[in-house]
Amino acid sequence: MKVSQVMTPDPACCLPQDSVDIAARLMRIQDVGLIPVVEGQNVPKLVGVLTDRDLAILVVAPGREARKTKVSEVMTRNVVTCNDTDSVEEALDSMKSHQIRRIPVLSKGNGVVGILSQSDIALRLKDFETTGEVVAEISKPSFP
C-alpha cells in the first residue's frame, strides 16, 4: 500500500513570516497538531514544520508573545519526510526510527501533498498489530 492511500491529503500550510498566533489558530480550525511551513510560488517548498509541542515549549513556556513571534523563529527545520509514492511500510519505518508521530508527505516535485499520522495509520490500515507496534516504537523514551 502507498502512502498516498493512507495520508491525510492537502494539509493547511503556513509561511515562515506568519506569526505563531495565526499558525495556532490554523491548527485549531484544522484540528491538527502539525502545520507544514512552506515558501515559494509555483510549488511551495517545505522549509519546516510547526507543531503544537513547538508552540508549548518555545512560545508559551518562556512567555513569548504569539503575535510578535514569527513561525520561522520556533519552527522545526530538519524535517523527516516521505514521498506519496513510498510504501506505507517505508514511512512507518522512518516514523519509528525518528520517533515522530506525524510526517509530511511530498510529491515528486517536492510539494507538500499530505501528512501521514499515527491516527491515519490506525483509522485507515485497520491493522491493530502494526498500529500498536508503531505507537510503541514512537513512544519509547529516548533516554536510558
PyMOL commands that set and color helices and strands:
alter all, ss='L'
color gray80, all
select helices_A, chain A and resi 3-5+20-30+52-60+71-74+88-98+118-125+128-139
alter helices_A, ss='H'
color red, helices_A
select strands_A, chain A and resi 8-9+34-39+45-51+82-83+102-106+112-117
alter strands_A, ss='S'
color yellow, strands_A
deselect
rebuild
show_as cartoon
